[in-house]
Amino acid sequence: MKGSRRRAIVVGAGIVGVCSAIELNRRGWSVTLVDRLQPGEGCSFGNAGILAAQAVVPVAMPGIAREVPGMLVDRDSPLVVRLRSLPSIAPWLLHFWKAADAARLPAAADAMKALYGTSLELHEALSRQAGVPELVKPTRYLYIARDKSKLDVEGLSWRLRRERGAEIEVLDGPVLHESEPSLSRDYQRGVRLGPIGYTANPFRLTQAYATLFQREGGQFVRAEVRALRPAGAVTGLETSAGQMAAETVIIAAGSWSLALARPLGLKLPLIAERGYHVTYADPGITLNHVLSEAERHFAVTSMEMGLRVAGTEELGLADDPPSWRRAHVLERQARALFPGARLDKPSRWMGPRPGTPDSLPAIGALPGHPTIFIAAGHGHLGLTGGPNTGRIVAALASGERLNMDLAPYAPGRYQPAVPVGEVALLTSPHR
């Protein structure tokens, strides 16, 4: 029976790839998950652990073009560009500025809500099935600022959240500090947002999902995938472990996805939004919320491993070496945030998160290749979007109809438009 099942290969064993493999396996495919690392050892290892069910605000917002130049000359800015990588990422930046259009915002926010809004419920279900329900917890996001004007809940970003069902509560002065006693008294305003969730250990969670996948009959192979070779109904894969083949391939390799998809004709502006973290094993404090510093744009989460401070957007290439100065900035900001905490000798990490200019991932078949799919480009929302992305891409591969608009995530949305006459020529059976 197993030999007669349709074969699928998922390239990438981060949270998106593992969730895609689980969903394909449950639809009757014979699934092999392939990665050069063990499951969860990439970006799924070091993220802030947030299940951001209220993530409906794209990074490219109106007015961002005016702010970027100032950010780029501020060495402590939450956004920096690797200058040596600038020629490679310049096209991405151009698309980013085009995406910062107020007319596009409602549709982009709706697409984000459709993809991420059920994150907590889906992770709760998967974590129970994987035997680790204690790793997924409901919580609230608490945005904090020294300057109250930096958290104006009547602004555009808060309106987008409110219109899509977010619960928003303002905490000023003493009320804020009753809510988070360890917080520096320099902070004057908090805005509590929910409902959301978080995981106490994103690495262990991804590993547990990968174990669930294998327990349900899936196979994991540790190998580097070097190229895809479509050949009729089957796609061959050149890997460091030898040749492989399957009827369907899912590319979920994060920031390295484009290296496999570009030779097949995909034109997608996908770069590495490189994030850093520092984790303090014994901080002496436990937070009541996931915190987000509104002016410096980093997040703080209490985890099994200690207190994790994560953030920054360093735009560059996936294989660029780390710039540990970014981690030092986070350390300095953490000490200012929690003056009474024990913040000594943190571990540090860098991960290249795959990002698109419009903050929406690419989910779907590659143009011209109906059995090769991509699921990449979630930016810092890969953990949030993993379960729903897995459901979507597995349904598409299986020929199921989905009750949601997938056009916003189309992998070919940045492709040049093909004139109608050329479409007829390309699809003609007599060509």
DOMARPA-230740 format. One record per residue (C-alpha): residue number from 1; residue in three letters; x, y, z. Coordinates in nm, 4 decimals. Layout:
BEGIN
[NUM,"ALA",[X,Y,Z]]
...
END
This chain:
BEGIN
[1,"MET",[0.0000,0.0000,0.0000]]
[2,"LYS",[0.2740,0.2453,0.0936]]
[3,"GLY",[0.4423,0.2027,-0.2444]]
[4,"SER",[0.1212,0.3109,-0.4217]]
[5,"ARG",[0.0820,0.6340,-0.2272]]
[6,"ARG",[0.1629,0.9673,-0.3905]]
[7,"ARG",[0.5074,1.0882,-0.2953]]
[8,"ALA",[0.5763,1.4371,-0.1601]]
[9,"ILE",[0.9016,1.5939,-0.0491]]
[10,"VAL",[0.9113,1.8977,0.1772]]
[11,"VAL",[1.2368,2.0927,0.1629]]
[12,"GLY",[1.2988,2.2670,0.4945]]
[13,"ALA",[1.2393,2.1431,0.8487]]
[14,"GLY",[1.1548,2.4711,1.0165]]
[15,"ILE",[0.8091,2.5306,1.1593]]
[16,"VAL",[0.6496,2.5954,0.8166]]
[17,"GLY",[0.8042,2.2870,0.6573]]
[18,"VAL",[0.7230,2.0581,0.9499]]
[19,"CYS",[0.3594,2.1747,0.9592]]
[20,"SER",[0.3324,2.1265,0.5816]]
[21,"ALA",[0.4736,1.7741,0.6126]]
[22,"ILE",[0.2247,1.6852,0.8875]]
[23,"GLU",[-0.0698,1.8069,0.6812]]
[24,"LEU",[0.0413,1.6276,0.3641]]
[25,"ASN",[0.0950,1.3056,0.5556]]
[26,"ARG",[-0.2555,1.3291,0.7012]]
[27,"ARG",[-0.3953,1.3625,0.3497]]
[28,"GLY",[-0.2510,1.0274,0.2483]]
[29,"TRP",[0.0777,1.1300,0.0887]]
[30,"SER",[0.4026,0.9418,0.1457]]
[31,"VAL",[0.6037,1.2353,0.2796]]
[32,"THR",[0.9773,1.2905,0.3176]]
[33,"LEU",[1.1011,1.5974,0.5028]]
[34,"VAL",[1.4518,1.7061,0.4005]]
[35,"ASP",[1.6859,1.9587,0.5600]]
[36,"ARG",[2.0598,2.0062,0.6033]]
[37,"LEU",[1.9903,2.0742,0.9735]]
[38,"GLN",[1.7873,1.8883,1.2319]]
[39,"PRO",[1.4239,2.0030,1.2602]]
[40,"GLY",[1.3907,2.3429,1.4226]]
[41,"GLU",[1.7597,2.4353,1.4160]]
[42,"GLY",[1.7145,2.7314,1.1796]]
[43,"CYS",[1.5000,3.0388,1.2485]]
[44,"SER",[1.2564,2.8224,1.4429]]
[45,"PHE",[1.5260,2.7894,1.7089]]
[46,"GLY",[1.5738,3.1516,1.7996]]
[47,"ASN",[1.2545,3.3492,1.7472]]
[48,"ALA",[1.0634,3.5415,2.0137]]
[49,"GLY",[0.8043,3.2648,2.0469]]
[50,"ILE",[0.5054,3.4890,1.9758]]
[51,"LEU",[0.1862,3.3509,1.8214]]
[52,"ALA",[0.0815,3.6884,1.6853]]
[53,"ALA",[-0.2848,3.6290,1.6086]]
[54,"GLN",[-0.3417,4.0052,1.5825]]
[55,"ALA",[-0.0600,4.0625,1.3308]]
[56,"VAL",[-0.2423,4.2651,1.0658]]
[57,"VAL",[-0.0048,4.5599,1.0185]]
[58,"PRO",[0.2449,4.5320,0.7291]]
[59,"VAL",[0.5976,4.6614,0.7846]]
[60,"ALA",[0.5620,4.8857,0.4776]]
[61,"MET",[0.3263,5.1491,0.6150]]
[62,"PRO",[0.2559,5.4949,0.4708]]
[63,"GLY",[0.5330,5.7332,0.5738]]
[64,"ILE",[0.7961,5.4609,0.6199]]
[65,"ALA",[0.9998,5.6029,0.3292]]
[66,"ARG",[1.0556,5.9206,0.5315]]
[67,"GLU",[1.1723,5.7250,0.8354]]
[68,"VAL",[1.4103,5.4790,0.6667]]
[69,"PRO",[1.6964,5.7236,0.5894]]
[70,"GLY",[1.7125,5.8302,0.9539]]
[71,"MET",[1.7058,5.4694,1.0693]]
[72,"LEU",[1.9905,5.3759,0.8398]]
[73,"VAL",[2.2275,5.6360,0.9883]]
[74,"ASP",[2.1327,5.5502,1.3498]]
[75,"ARG",[2.3635,5.2691,1.4591]]
[76,"ASP",[2.1137,5.1605,1.7253]]
[77,"SER",[1.8183,5.1681,1.4868]]
[78,"PRO",[1.5855,4.8662,1.4709]]
[79,"LEU",[1.6353,4.8707,1.0911]]
[80,"VAL",[1.9777,4.8483,0.9278]]
[81,"VAL",[2.1023,4.7446,0.5846]]
[82,"ARG",[2.4136,4.5376,0.5245]]
[83,"LEU",[2.5935,4.7773,0.2897]]
[84,"ARG",[2.7872,4.5007,0.1161]]
[85,"SER",[2.4522,4.3396,0.0305]]
[86,"LEU",[2.2847,4.6618,-0.0866]]
[87,"PRO",[2.3192,4.5904,-0.4630]]
[88,"SER",[2.1396,4.2579,-0.4121]]
[89,"ILE",[1.8574,4.3945,-0.1985]]
[90,"ALA",[1.7985,4.7246,-0.3820]]
[91,"PRO",[1.5112,4.5774,-0.5933]]
[92,"TRP",[1.3479,4.4539,-0.2719]]
[93,"LEU",[1.3689,4.8039,-0.1225]]
[94,"LEU",[1.2034,4.9509,-0.4329]]
[95,"HIS",[0.9114,4.7077,-0.4005]]
[96,"PHE",[0.8970,4.7853,-0.0271]]
[97,"TRP",[0.8474,5.1559,-0.0899]]
[98,"LYS",[0.5788,5.0789,-0.3481]]
[99,"ALA",[0.4013,4.8568,-0.0947]]
[100,"ALA",[0.3780,5.1474,0.1539]]
[101,"ASP",[0.0589,5.2686,-0.0120]]
[102,"ALA",[-0.2463,5.3488,0.1991]]
[103,"ALA",[-0.4773,5.2148,-0.0729]]
[104,"ARG",[-0.3231,4.8673,-0.0347]]
[105,"LEU",[-0.3487,4.8513,0.3418]]
[106,"PRO",[-0.7017,4.7099,0.3979]]
[107,"ALA",[-0.6457,4.4175,0.1616]]
[108,"ALA",[-0.3016,4.3432,0.3080]]
[109,"ALA",[-0.4390,4.3579,0.6634]]
[110,"ASP",[-0.7273,4.1255,0.5698]]
[111,"ALA",[-0.4832,3.8771,0.4150]]
[112,"MET",[-0.2659,3.8806,0.7267]]
[113,"LYS",[-0.5681,3.8272,0.9494]]
[114,"ALA",[-0.6887,3.5352,0.7359]]
[115,"LEU",[-0.3505,3.3653,0.7596]]
[116,"TYR",[-0.2537,3.4389,1.1199]]
[117,"GLY",[-0.5780,3.4929,1.3116]]
[118,"THR",[-0.6224,3.1276,1.4189]]
[119,"SER",[-0.2584,3.0748,1.5167]]
[120,"LEU",[-0.3178,3.0135,1.8875]]
[121,"GLU",[-0.5999,2.7623,1.8352]]
[122,"LEU",[-0.4079,2.5683,1.5694]]
[123,"HIS",[-0.0916,2.5531,1.7800]]
[124,"GLU",[-0.2907,2.4484,2.0858]]
[125,"ALA",[-0.4350,2.1559,1.8892]]
[126,"LEU",[-0.0997,2.0525,1.7384]]
[127,"SER",[0.0858,2.0801,2.0691]]
[128,"ARG",[-0.1708,1.8517,2.2346]]
[129,"GLN",[-0.1334,1.5980,1.9560]]
[130,"ALA",[0.2454,1.6218,1.9886]]
[131,"GLY",[0.2287,1.5651,2.3654]]
[132,"VAL",[0.3595,1.9105,2.4634]]
[133,"PRO",[0.0505,2.1189,2.5475]]
[134,"GLU",[0.2468,2.3029,2.8170]]
[135,"LEU",[0.4541,2.4763,2.5483]]
[136,"VAL",[0.1650,2.6821,2.4056]]
[137,"LYS",[0.0060,2.9464,2.6264]]
[138,"PRO",[-0.2515,3.2234,2.5753]]
[139,"THR",[-0.1310,3.5718,2.6657]]
[140,"ARG",[-0.1497,3.9395,2.5747]]
[141,"TYR",[0.0970,4.1605,2.3945]]
[142,"LEU",[0.2019,4.4686,2.5923]]
[143,"TYR",[0.3466,4.7487,2.3820]]
[144,"ILE",[0.5395,4.9939,2.5981]]
[145,"ALA",[0.6842,5.3412,2.5440]]
[146,"ARG",[0.8562,5.6147,2.7431]]
[147,"ASP",[0.6801,5.8797,2.5388]]
[148,"LYS",[0.3004,5.8418,2.5415]]
[149,"SER",[0.2758,5.9962,2.1952]]
[150,"LYS",[0.4587,5.6929,2.0545]]
[151,"LEU",[0.1573,5.4801,2.1429]]
[152,"ASP",[-0.1375,5.6697,2.0013]]
[153,"VAL",[-0.4176,5.4150,1.9830]]
[154,"GLU",[-0.6103,5.6378,1.7443]]
[155,"GLY",[-0.3373,5.5992,1.4819]]
[156,"LEU",[-0.3624,5.4023,1.1595]]
[157,"SER",[-0.1923,5.0823,1.2765]]
[158,"TRP",[-0.4183,5.0561,1.5810]]
[159,"ARG",[-0.7243,5.1242,1.3689]]
[160,"LEU",[-0.6290,4.8344,1.1416]]
[161,"ARG",[-0.6075,4.6062,1.4451]]
[162,"ARG",[-0.9289,4.7306,1.6031]]
[163,"GLU",[-1.1281,4.6910,1.2813]]
[164,"ARG",[-1.0180,4.3252,1.2666]]
[165,"GLY",[-1.1293,4.2311,1.6129]]
[166,"ALA",[-0.8323,4.3060,1.8373]]
[167,"GLU",[-0.8949,4.3897,2.2011]]
[168,"ILE",[-0.6989,4.7047,2.2945]]
[169,"GLU",[-0.6492,4.8497,2.6414]]
[170,"VAL",[-0.4378,5.1521,2.7425]]
[171,"LEU",[-0.2359,5.1280,3.0658]]
[172,"ASP",[-0.0800,5.4524,3.1868]]
[173,"GLY",[0.1542,5.5267,3.4751]]
[174,"PRO",[0.0900,5.3233,3.7938]]
[175,"VAL",[-0.1494,5.0854,3.6175]]
[176,"LEU",[0.1273,4.9915,3.3727]]
[177,"HIS",[0.3736,4.9195,3.6529]]
[178,"GLU",[0.1223,4.7174,3.8518]]
[179,"SER",[0.0836,4.5069,3.5387]]
[180,"GLU",[0.4620,4.4599,3.4907]]
[181,"PRO",[0.6425,4.5370,3.8194]]
[182,"SER",[0.9932,4.4691,3.6800]]
[183,"LEU",[0.9609,4.7358,3.4126]]
[184,"SER",[1.1668,5.0551,3.4381]]
[185,"ARG",[0.9707,5.3515,3.5737]]
[186,"ASP",[1.0894,5.5483,3.2707]]
[187,"TYR",[0.8064,5.3825,3.0764]]
[188,"GLN",[0.4861,5.5834,3.0964]]
[189,"ARG",[0.2411,5.4057,2.8676]]
[190,"GLY",[0.1462,5.0519,2.7797]]
[191,"VAL",[-0.1074,4.9270,2.5297]]
[192,"ARG",[-0.2318,4.5742,2.5898]]
[193,"LEU",[-0.3314,4.3828,2.2775]]
[194,"GLY",[-0.4919,4.0447,2.2425]]
[195,"PRO",[-0.5846,3.7753,2.2383]]
[196,"ILE",[-0.2563,3.6161,2.1264]]
[197,"GLY",[-0.0348,3.3319,2.2441]]
[198,"TYR",[0.3271,3.2342,2.2839]]
[199,"THR",[0.5420,2.9266,2.3145]]
[200,"ALA",[0.7759,2.8740,2.6059]]
[201,"ASN",[1.0301,2.7058,2.3771]]
[202,"PRO",[0.9966,2.7408,1.9972]]
[203,"PHE",[1.2814,2.4973,1.9297]]
[204,"ARG",[1.1354,2.2218,2.1467]]
[205,"LEU",[0.7914,2.2865,1.9982]]
[206,"THR",[0.9175,2.2439,1.6400]]
[207,"GLN",[1.1064,1.9292,1.7384]]
[208,"ALA",[0.7917,1.7884,1.9000]]
[209,"TYR",[0.5947,1.8544,1.5817]]
[210,"ALA",[0.8671,1.6813,1.3775]]
[211,"THR",[0.8490,1.3812,1.6113]]
[212,"LEU",[0.4701,1.3759,1.5687]]
[213,"PHE",[0.5188,1.3762,1.1898]]
[214,"GLN",[0.7512,1.0761,1.2099]]
[215,"ARG",[0.5267,0.8960,1.4585]]
[216,"GLU",[0.2420,0.9290,1.2089]]
[217,"GLY",[0.4504,0.7663,0.9348]]
[218,"GLY",[0.6572,1.0470,0.7832]]
[219,"GLN",[1.0297,1.0260,0.7099]]
[220,"PHE",[1.3013,1.2793,0.7848]]
[221,"VAL",[1.6271,1.2847,0.5846]]
[222,"ARG",[1.9142,1.5100,0.6802]]
[223,"ALA",[2.0615,1.6349,0.3526]]
[224,"GLU",[2.1212,1.9541,0.1583]]
[225,"VAL",[1.8962,2.0001,-0.1444]]
[226,"ARG",[2.1009,2.1550,-0.4252]]
[227,"ALA",[1.8620,2.1681,-0.7203]]
[228,"LEU",[1.5158,2.0686,-0.8440]]
[229,"ARG",[1.4799,1.8978,-1.1830]]
[230,"PRO",[1.1189,1.8812,-1.3086]]
[231,"ALA",[1.0662,1.5921,-1.5512]]
[232,"GLY",[0.7062,1.5369,-1.6505]]
[233,"ALA",[0.4936,1.4116,-1.3633]]
[234,"VAL",[0.7930,1.3734,-1.1321]]
[235,"THR",[1.0426,1.6237,-0.9925]]
[236,"GLY",[1.3945,1.5061,-0.9208]]
[237,"LEU",[1.6003,1.6508,-0.6393]]
[238,"GLU",[1.9786,1.6664,-0.6327]]
[239,"THR",[2.0838,1.6335,-0.2699]]
[240,"SER",[2.3982,1.5692,-0.0699]]
[241,"ALA",[2.2485,1.2266,0.0117]]
[242,"GLY",[2.1927,1.1373,-0.3538]]
[243,"GLN",[1.9046,1.1620,-0.5989]]
[244,"MET",[1.5459,1.1803,-0.4770]]
[245,"ALA",[1.2152,1.2162,-0.6616]]
[246,"ALA",[0.8494,1.2872,-0.5893]]
[247,"GLU",[0.5240,1.3786,-0.7613]]
[248,"THR",[0.4985,1.6948,-0.5484]]
[249,"VAL",[0.7654,1.9151,-0.3888]]
[250,"ILE",[0.7090,2.1866,-0.1266]]
[251,"ILE",[0.9865,2.4457,-0.0951]]
[252,"ALA",[0.9802,2.5700,0.2654]]
[253,"ALA",[1.3487,2.6506,0.3036]]
[254,"GLY",[1.3099,2.9989,0.4478]]
[255,"SER",[1.5556,3.2559,0.3153]]
[256,"TRP",[1.7201,2.9887,0.0983]]
[257,"SER",[1.3940,2.9063,-0.0832]]
[258,"LEU",[1.4654,3.1383,-0.3739]]
[259,"ALA",[1.7902,2.9594,-0.4549]]
[260,"LEU",[1.5780,2.6553,-0.5465]]
[261,"ALA",[1.2839,2.8416,-0.7033]]
[262,"ARG",[1.4655,3.1061,-0.9094]]
[263,"PRO",[1.6151,2.8548,-1.1597]]
[264,"LEU",[1.2558,2.7426,-1.2263]]
[265,"GLY",[1.1563,3.0947,-1.3287]]
[266,"LEU",[1.0126,3.2397,-1.0074]]
[267,"LYS",[1.0651,3.6150,-0.9763]]
[268,"LEU",[1.0033,3.6881,-0.6092]]
[269,"PRO",[1.1749,3.9618,-0.4059]]
[270,"LEU",[1.2715,3.7542,-0.1040]]
[271,"ILE",[1.5559,3.8585,0.1236]]
[272,"ALA",[1.6848,3.7779,0.4701]]
[273,"GLU",[1.5373,3.9974,0.7411]]
[274,"ARG",[1.8091,3.8988,0.9816]]
[275,"GLY",[1.6968,3.8927,1.3441]]
[276,"TYR",[1.9040,3.8598,1.6615]]
[277,"HIS",[1.8312,3.7484,2.0148]]
[278,"VAL",[1.9971,3.7437,2.3538]]
[279,"THR",[1.8675,3.5037,2.6200]]
[280,"TYR",[1.9354,3.5395,2.9924]]
[281,"ALA",[1.9212,3.2056,3.1738]]
[282,"ASP",[1.8573,3.3384,3.5249]]
[283,"PRO",[1.7156,3.6917,3.5077]]
[284,"GLY",[1.5370,3.6844,3.8414]]
[285,"ILE",[1.2141,3.8141,3.6844]]
[286,"THR",[0.9145,3.6640,3.5069]]
[287,"LEU",[0.6925,3.8684,3.2781]]
[288,"ASN",[0.3136,3.8679,3.2767]]
[289,"HIS",[0.2957,3.9539,2.9056]]
[290,"VAL",[0.4999,3.9392,2.5919]]
[291,"LEU",[0.6530,4.2871,2.5808]]
[292,"SER",[0.7265,4.4972,2.2744]]
[293,"GLU",[0.9306,4.8158,2.2997]]
[294,"ALA",[0.7404,5.0481,2.0667]]
[295,"GLU",[1.0230,5.2913,1.9926]]
[296,"ARG",[1.3025,5.0362,1.9387]]
[297,"HIS",[1.0872,4.7531,1.8005]]
[298,"PHE",[1.2144,4.4523,1.9929]]
[299,"ALA",[1.0227,4.1910,2.1905]]
[300,"VAL",[1.0809,4.0251,2.5283]]
[301,"THR",[0.9402,3.6851,2.6257]]
[302,"SER",[0.9730,3.4730,2.9413]]
[303,"MET",[1.0670,3.1214,2.8274]]
[304,"GLU",[1.1841,2.7906,2.9687]]
[305,"MET",[1.5386,2.8973,2.8847]]
[306,"GLY",[1.5078,3.2323,3.0612]]
[307,"LEU",[1.4330,3.5824,2.9388]]
[308,"ARG",[1.4623,3.6217,2.5613]]
[309,"VAL",[1.5105,3.9641,2.4041]]
[310,"ALA",[1.4685,3.9436,2.0278]]
[311,"GLY",[1.4374,4.1807,1.7377]]
[312,"THR",[1.6003,4.4144,1.4845]]
[313,"GLU",[1.5641,4.4077,1.1073]]
[314,"GLU",[1.9028,4.3707,0.9427]]
[315,"LEU",[1.8336,4.3531,0.5704]]
[316,"GLY",[2.0878,4.1416,0.3878]]
[317,"LEU",[2.1622,3.7979,0.2510]]
[318,"ALA",[2.1022,3.4704,0.4323]]
[319,"ASP",[2.4677,3.3662,0.4334]]
[320,"ASP",[2.6139,3.6999,0.5443]]
[321,"PRO",[2.8100,3.6562,0.8701]]
[322,"PRO",[2.6472,3.7826,1.1916]]
[323,"SER",[2.7064,4.1395,1.3028]]
[324,"TRP",[2.7163,4.0823,1.6783]]
[325,"ARG",[2.6946,4.4540,1.7414]]
[326,"ARG",[2.3215,4.4078,1.6853]]
[327,"ALA",[2.3105,4.1681,1.9816]]
[328,"HIS",[2.5044,4.4157,2.1953]]
[329,"VAL",[2.2373,4.6784,2.1182]]
[330,"LEU",[1.9698,4.4391,2.2467]]
[331,"GLU",[2.1707,4.3767,2.5631]]
[332,"ARG",[2.1978,4.7468,2.6349]]
[333,"GLN",[1.8280,4.7999,2.5728]]
[334,"ALA",[1.7363,4.5060,2.7992]]
[335,"ARG",[1.9323,4.6574,3.0882]]
[336,"ALA",[1.7490,4.9873,3.0425]]
[337,"LEU",[1.4151,4.8030,3.0324]]
[338,"PHE",[1.4694,4.5946,3.3488]]
[339,"PRO",[1.7124,4.7777,3.5787]]
[340,"GLY",[1.6613,4.5324,3.8663]]
[341,"ALA",[1.7043,4.2083,3.6681]]
[342,"ARG",[2.0106,3.9828,3.6580]]
[343,"LEU",[2.1203,4.0294,3.2988]]
[344,"ASP",[2.4681,3.8749,3.2822]]
[345,"LYS",[2.6362,3.6556,3.0205]]
[346,"PRO",[2.3507,3.6025,2.7768]]
[347,"SER",[2.3573,3.3501,2.4976]]
[348,"ARG",[2.3184,3.5128,2.1560]]
[349,"TRP",[2.1876,3.4074,1.8149]]
[350,"MET",[2.1196,3.5330,1.4651]]
[351,"GLY",[1.8692,3.3935,1.2149]]
[352,"PRO",[1.7898,3.5019,0.8571]]
[353,"ARG",[1.4114,3.5319,0.8436]]
[354,"PRO",[1.2691,3.5248,0.4878]]
[355,"GLY",[1.0860,3.8479,0.4097]]
[356,"THR",[0.8870,3.9929,0.1213]]
[357,"PRO",[0.8259,4.3661,0.0596]]
[358,"ASP",[0.4496,4.3459,0.1240]]
[359,"SER",[0.4787,4.1373,0.4472]]
[360,"LEU",[0.2837,3.8502,0.2891]]
[361,"PRO",[0.4423,3.5102,0.2286]]
[362,"ALA",[0.4435,3.3253,-0.1006]]
[363,"ILE",[0.2139,3.0231,-0.0746]]
[364,"GLY",[0.1195,2.8237,-0.3824]]
[365,"ALA",[0.2431,2.6588,-0.6995]]
[366,"LEU",[0.5334,2.8085,-0.8910]]
[367,"PRO",[0.4200,2.9668,-1.2181]]
[368,"GLY",[0.4531,2.7021,-1.4878]]
[369,"HIS",[0.5155,2.4215,-1.2374]]
[370,"PRO",[0.1807,2.3022,-1.0969]]
[371,"THR",[0.3346,2.0303,-0.8755]]
[372,"ILE",[0.6115,2.2404,-0.7191]]
[373,"PHE",[0.4938,2.4666,-0.4379]]
[374,"ILE",[0.6561,2.7320,-0.2257]]
[375,"ALA",[0.5694,2.8275,0.1320]]
[376,"ALA",[0.8141,3.0990,0.2374]]
[377,"GLY",[0.8455,3.4692,0.3098]]
[378,"HIS",[0.6658,3.5073,0.6434]]
[379,"GLY",[0.9287,3.7455,0.7835]]
[380,"HIS",[0.9107,3.7353,1.1628]]
[381,"LEU",[0.5716,3.5588,1.1534]]
[382,"GLY",[0.6787,3.2100,1.0481]]
[383,"LEU",[0.5977,3.0537,1.3855]]
[384,"THR",[0.2618,3.2328,1.3879]]
[385,"GLY",[0.1725,3.1212,1.0367]]
[386,"GLY",[0.3219,2.7706,1.0334]]
[387,"PRO",[0.0080,2.5606,1.1019]]
[388,"ASN",[-0.2266,2.7494,0.8679]]
[389,"THR",[0.0356,2.7684,0.5924]]
[390,"GLY",[0.0827,2.3937,0.6219]]
[391,"ARG",[-0.2902,2.3385,0.5846]]
[392,"ILE",[-0.3108,2.5657,0.2814]]
[393,"VAL",[-0.0177,2.4237,0.0877]]
[394,"ALA",[-0.1168,2.0629,0.1635]]
[395,"ALA",[-0.4720,2.1316,0.0479]]
[396,"LEU",[-0.3470,2.2901,-0.2742]]
[397,"ALA",[-0.1143,1.9977,-0.3445]]
[398,"SER",[-0.4037,1.7582,-0.2826]]
[399,"GLY",[-0.6438,1.9410,-0.5144]]
[400,"GLU",[-0.8784,2.0552,-0.2369]]
[401,"ARG",[-1.0915,2.3678,-0.2634]]
[402,"LEU",[-1.0203,2.6311,0.0000]]
[403,"ASN",[-1.2689,2.8828,0.1353]]
[404,"MET",[-1.0248,3.1750,0.1334]]
[405,"ASP",[-0.8756,3.4139,-0.1176]]
[406,"LEU",[-0.5215,3.2972,-0.1948]]
[407,"ALA",[-0.4403,3.5718,-0.4459]]
[408,"PRO",[-0.2573,3.7908,-0.1886]]
[409,"TYR",[-0.0052,3.5103,-0.1306]]
[410,"ALA",[0.0427,3.4161,-0.4978]]
[411,"PRO",[0.4095,3.3289,-0.5619]]
[412,"GLY",[0.3867,3.4936,-0.9047]]
[413,"ARG",[0.2428,3.8253,-0.7893]]
[414,"TYR",[0.5707,4.0026,-0.8695]]
[415,"GLN",[0.6064,3.8385,-1.2132]]
[416,"PRO",[0.5759,4.0639,-1.5185]]
[417,"ALA",[0.2248,4.0496,-1.6623]]
[418,"VAL",[0.1963,3.8329,-1.9732]]
[419,"PRO",[-0.0119,3.9838,-2.2574]]
[420,"VAL",[-0.3356,3.7983,-2.3365]]
[421,"GLY",[-0.2135,3.6933,-2.6831]]
[422,"GLU",[0.0982,3.5387,-2.5355]]
[423,"VAL",[-0.1077,3.3500,-2.2780]]
[424,"ALA",[-0.3128,3.1974,-2.5604]]
[425,"LEU",[0.0049,3.1019,-2.7453]]
[426,"LEU",[0.1679,2.9473,-2.4377]]
[427,"THR",[-0.1428,2.7419,-2.3564]]
[428,"SER",[-0.2240,2.6317,-2.7093]]
[429,"PRO",[-0.2141,2.2497,-2.7508]]
[430,"HIS",[-0.0769,2.2986,-3.1043]]
[431,"ARG",[0.2235,2.5030,-2.9936]]
END
